[in-house]
Amino acid sequence: MPGAYWIAHVTVSDNEAYTKYAALATQAIIEHGGTFLARGGRAIQKEGRAHPRNVVARFPSLEAANACYESATYQEALSHAQGASERDLVLVEALD
């Protein structure tokens, strides 16, 4: 079964609330077998709309990535991100 990537582009507007999101999201991602490949760091935007924060996590499967997103822990995390950030998120299957 091919792995999957969780790719997020984020603009944070409330650092305090987003810190709460990040702690819970990290927990959910790890619980679902995810590992971070990029988290913040420098980026060069070539096309589309830029966000200052970019995150890439690898999961064992697209199903695991989706289960993470739909988990109670991640949904609780999202409650802190809403209103504290503008986000684009895609889950994409790898070419394994």
N, CA and C of each residue as an Amber inpcrd file, in Angstrom:
protein
   288
   0.8590000  -1.1770000   0.0000000   0.0000000   0.0000000   0.0000000
   0.9020000   1.2360000   0.0000000   0.6540000   2.1740000  -0.9190000
   1.4890000   3.3770000  -0.9580000   1.2640000   4.2720000   0.2490000
   2.3040000   5.0050000   0.6180000   2.1950000   5.9830000   1.6830000
   1.4050000   7.1860000   1.2020000   1.3720000   8.2080000   2.0220000
   0.6380000   9.4310000   1.6660000   1.2940000  10.6210000   2.3280000
   1.0070000  11.7750000   1.7750000   1.5180000  13.0350000   2.3130000
   0.3690000  13.9390000   2.7270000   0.5870000  14.6400000   3.8010000
  -0.3120000  15.6590000   4.3300000   0.4300000  16.9640000   4.0760000
  -0.1040000  17.8210000   3.2340000   0.5810000  19.0500000   2.8490000
  -0.3050000  20.2300000   3.2390000   0.2160000  21.0700000   4.1150000
  -0.5450000  22.2170000   4.6080000   0.2170000  23.5040000   4.3270000
  -0.5180000  24.5230000   3.9260000   0.0120000  25.8690000   3.7290000
  -0.7970000  26.7690000   4.6530000  -0.1060000  27.4980000   5.5340000
  -0.7930000  28.1680000   6.6390000  -0.3170000  29.6090000   6.8220000
  -1.2710000  30.4870000   7.0880000  -0.9860000  31.8340000   7.5610000
  -1.6200000  31.9610000   8.9360000  -0.8070000  32.1750000   9.9440000
  -1.2750000  32.2430000  11.3360000  -1.6150000  33.6870000  11.6910000
  -2.7820000  33.8840000  12.2950000  -3.1910000  35.2230000  12.7380000
  -3.2860000  35.3350000  14.2620000  -3.2970000  34.2120000  14.9640000
  -3.3600000  34.2030000  16.4360000  -2.3840000  33.1370000  16.9240000
  -1.1840000  33.5720000  17.2870000  -0.1340000  32.6200000  17.6730000
  -0.4950000  31.7860000  18.8990000  -1.1460000  32.3900000  19.8740000
  -1.4910000  31.6610000  21.0990000  -2.4450000  30.5020000  20.8050000
  -3.4980000  30.7740000  20.0710000  -4.4550000  29.7180000  19.7210000
  -3.8110000  28.6880000  18.7990000  -2.9790000  29.1470000  17.8800000
  -2.3650000  28.2140000  16.9310000  -1.3650000  27.2940000  17.6230000
  -0.7400000  27.7650000  18.6760000   0.1640000  26.9130000  19.4540000
  -0.6020000  25.7450000  20.0660000  -1.8220000  25.9970000  20.5180000
  -2.6710000  24.9210000  21.0500000  -3.0260000  23.9420000  19.9390000
  -3.3710000  24.4730000  18.7570000  -3.6470000  23.6150000  17.6000000
  -2.4400000  22.7260000  17.3120000  -1.2630000  23.3320000  17.2200000
  -0.0570000  22.5910000  16.8230000   0.2560000  21.4510000  17.7920000
   0.0760000  21.6750000  19.0820000   0.3550000  20.6230000  20.0660000
  -0.5740000  19.4330000  19.8700000  -1.8640000  19.6940000  19.7140000
  -2.8240000  18.6060000  19.5310000  -2.6720000  17.9520000  18.1510000
  -2.4220000  18.7530000  17.1210000  -2.2460000  18.2010000  15.7810000
  -1.0320000  17.2840000  15.7340000   0.0470000  17.6850000  16.3810000
   1.2490000  16.8460000  16.4370000   0.9280000  15.5090000  17.0770000
   0.1970000  15.5470000  18.1700000  -0.2040000  14.3150000  18.8620000
  -1.0050000  13.4180000  17.9260000  -1.9860000  13.9820000  17.2390000
  -2.8290000  13.1980000  16.3300000  -2.0180000  12.6090000  15.1900000
  -1.1360000  13.3950000  14.6160000  -0.3170000  12.9300000  13.4950000
   0.5660000  11.7670000  13.9280000   1.2140000  11.8960000  15.0540000
   2.0820000  10.8230000  15.5530000   1.2610000   9.5740000  15.8650000
   0.0930000   9.7480000  16.4820000  -0.7720000   8.6060000  16.8210000
  -1.2160000   7.8320000  15.5770000  -1.2400000   8.4810000  14.4280000
  -1.6810000   7.8250000  13.1930000  -0.5150000   7.4480000  12.2790000
   0.6760000   7.3820000  12.8580000   1.8440000   6.9190000  12.1130000
   2.4950000   7.9760000  11.2450000   2.1260000   9.2300000  11.4270000
   2.7020000  10.2970000  10.6280000   4.0460000  10.7500000  11.1580000
   4.9050000  11.1780000  10.2450000   6.1900000  11.7730000  10.5950000
   6.3470000  13.0730000   9.8070000   6.8910000  14.0700000  10.4490000
   7.0600000  15.3620000   9.7890000   8.2940000  15.3500000   8.8970000
   8.1220000  15.8360000   7.6720000   9.2220000  15.9900000   6.7330000
   9.6160000  17.4560000   6.6000000   8.6740000  18.3360000   6.7640000
   8.9140000  19.7800000   6.7570000   7.9080000  20.4140000   7.7040000
   8.3880000  21.4050000   8.4360000   7.5010000  22.0470000   9.4140000
   7.9730000  23.4760000   9.6170000   7.3700000  24.3810000   8.8730000
   7.8540000  25.7590000   8.8930000   9.0460000  25.8430000   7.9530000
  10.1090000  26.3860000   8.3990000  11.3220000  26.4460000   7.5930000
  11.1990000  27.3600000   6.3870000  12.2910000  27.5150000   5.7100000
  12.3320000  28.4020000   4.5470000  11.6180000  27.7710000   3.3660000
  11.0450000  28.6190000   2.5330000  10.3580000  28.1580000   1.3260000
  10.4910000  29.2290000   0.2500000  10.4260000  28.7980000  -0.9880000
  10.4130000  29.7110000  -2.1160000   9.1130000  29.4690000  -2.8690000
   8.2220000  30.4330000  -2.8440000   6.9310000  30.3110000  -3.5130000
   7.1210000  30.6160000  -4.9900000   6.8230000  29.6820000  -5.8630000
   6.9910000  29.8650000  -7.2970000   5.6770000  30.1660000  -8.0080000
   4.5920000  29.5600000  -7.5600000   3.2900000  29.7740000  -8.1920000
   2.2170000  29.7710000  -7.1210000   1.0930000  30.3610000  -7.4350000
  -0.0330000  30.3610000  -6.5030000   0.1650000  31.3430000  -5.3690000
  -0.7000000  31.2410000  -4.4040000  -0.7080000  32.1460000  -3.2580000
   0.2280000  31.6420000  -2.1710000   1.0720000  32.4950000  -1.6690000
   2.0470000  32.1140000  -0.6460000   1.4410000  32.1550000   0.7520000
   1.8690000  31.2160000   1.5780000   1.6010000  31.2200000   3.0140000
   2.9630000  31.1460000   3.6970000   3.1420000  31.8240000   4.8180000
   4.4630000  31.8180000   5.4580000   4.8330000  30.4940000   6.1340000
   3.8700000  29.6210000   6.3860000   4.1610000  28.3500000   7.0690000
   3.7050000  27.2010000   6.1730000   4.6060000  26.2500000   5.9510000
   4.3080000  25.0710000   5.1380000   4.6940000  23.8300000   5.9250000
   3.8200000  22.8400000   5.9100000   4.0420000  21.6130000   6.6760000
   3.8000000  20.4120000   5.7680000   4.7270000  19.4520000   5.8270000
   4.5700000  18.1950000   5.0940000   4.7920000  17.0600000   6.0850000
   3.8230000  16.1450000   6.1430000   3.9600000  14.9460000   6.9770000
   3.7190000  13.7220000   6.1010000   4.4440000  12.6600000   6.3780000
   4.2650000  11.4050000   5.6440000   3.5090000  10.4290000   6.5270000
   2.5520000   9.7270000   5.9240000   1.7500000   8.7130000   6.6170000
   1.9240000   7.3720000   5.9240000   1.6360000   6.2840000   6.6140000
   1.7630000   4.9600000   6.0060000   0.7910000   4.7200000   4.8500000
  -0.3270000   5.4510000   4.8310000  -1.3210000   5.2770000   3.7600000
  -2.2300000   6.5000000   3.7240000  -2.9370000   6.6430000   2.6190000
  -3.9140000   7.7250000   2.5100000  -5.0160000   7.5450000   3.5440000
  -5.3660000   6.2960000   3.8040000  -6.3960000   6.0050000   4.8090000
  -5.9450000   6.4520000   6.2000000  -4.6640000   6.2350000   6.5260000
  -4.1470000   6.6650000   7.8330000  -4.1570000   8.1880000   7.9480000
  -3.7820000   8.8710000   6.8610000  -3.7980000  10.3360000   6.8690000
  -5.2190000  10.8530000   7.0600000  -6.1640000  10.2490000   6.3790000
  -7.5600000  10.6700000   6.5000000  -8.1200000  10.3440000   7.8870000
  -7.7630000   9.1850000   8.4200000  -8.2100000   8.8240000   9.7750000
  -7.6700000   9.8210000  10.7890000  -6.4550000  10.2840000  10.5810000
  -5.8770000  11.2970000  11.4580000  -6.7370000  12.5580000  11.4180000
  -7.0230000  13.0270000  10.2070000  -7.8080000  14.2530000  10.0590000
  -9.1660000  14.1250000  10.7380000  -9.7780000  12.9810000  10.6080000
 -11.1230000  12.7820000  11.1500000 -11.1420000  12.3730000  12.6230000
  -9.9670000  12.1610000  13.2160000  -9.9010000  11.7120000  14.6130000
 -10.3920000  12.7990000  15.5700000 -10.8220000  12.3600000  16.7330000
 -11.2960000  13.2940000  17.7630000 -10.1900000  14.2580000  18.1770000
  -8.9650000  13.7600000  18.2790000  -7.8540000  14.6190000  18.6900000
  -7.6130000  15.7140000  17.6730000  -7.6070000  15.3520000  16.3800000
  -7.3560000  16.3700000  15.3560000  -8.5340000  17.3410000  15.2480000
  -9.7360000  16.8600000  15.3920000 -10.8880000  17.7490000  15.3450000
 -10.8530000  18.7440000  16.5030000 -10.3780000  18.3000000  17.6530000
 -10.1970000  19.2320000  18.7760000  -9.1250000  20.2570000  18.4260000
  -8.0400000  19.7950000  17.7990000  -6.9830000  20.7130000  17.3610000
  -7.5540000  21.7630000  16.4190000  -8.3650000  21.3380000  15.4720000
  -8.9570000  22.2620000  14.5040000  -9.7770000  23.3610000  15.1700000
 -10.3820000  23.0460000  16.2960000 -11.1780000  24.0630000  16.9840000
 -10.3080000  25.2470000  17.4110000  -9.0160000  25.0190000  17.5960000
  -8.0890000  26.0940000  17.9560000  -7.5680000  26.8130000  16.7110000
  -7.4810000  26.1110000  15.5870000  -6.9600000  26.7070000  14.3490000
  -7.9850000  27.6040000  13.6800000  -9.2580000  27.2590000  13.8110000
 -10.3110000  28.0450000  13.1670000 -10.3560000  29.4360000  13.7890000
 -10.2710000  30.4320000  12.9610000 -10.2310000  31.8030000  13.4450000
  -8.8430000  32.2640000  13.8350000  -7.8920000  31.3310000  13.9170000
  -6.5130000  31.6600000  14.2800000  -5.5660000  31.5110000  13.1030000
  -6.1160000  31.0380000  11.9650000  -5.2590000  30.8080000  10.8050000
  -6.0950000  30.6970000   9.5470000  -5.4240000  30.9090000   8.4410000
  -5.9920000  30.6240000   7.1280000  -5.1670000  29.4750000   6.5770000
  -5.8360000  28.3980000   6.1450000  -5.1120000  27.1670000   5.8250000
  -5.6170000  26.5370000   4.5400000  -4.6950000  25.9140000   3.8400000
  -5.0140000  25.0190000   2.7400000  -4.3800000  23.6850000   3.1070000
  -5.1230000  22.6020000   2.9730000  -4.6180000  21.2800000   3.3400000
  -5.0450000  20.2620000   2.3010000  -4.1050000  19.4380000   1.8800000
  -4.4080000  18.3580000   0.9500000  -3.7300000  17.0800000   1.4520000
  -4.4170000  15.9720000   1.3020000  -3.8720000  14.6410000   1.5860000
  -3.6760000  13.9790000   0.2290000  -2.4700000  13.5070000  -0.0650000
  -2.1800000  12.9690000  -1.3780000  -1.4030000  11.6620000  -1.2840000
  -1.8330000  10.6910000  -2.0670000  -1.1790000   9.3840000  -2.0700000
   0.1820000   9.4860000  -2.7440000   1.1680000   8.7980000  -2.1680000
   2.5350000   8.7760000  -2.6990000   2.6360000   7.7860000  -3.8640000
   3.7410000   7.8580000  -4.5610000   3.9880000   6.9740000  -5.7140000
   4.7160000   5.7040000  -5.3270000   4.6520000   5.2930000  -4.0830000
   5.3740000   4.0930000  -3.6540000   5.1300000   3.0320000  -4.6510000
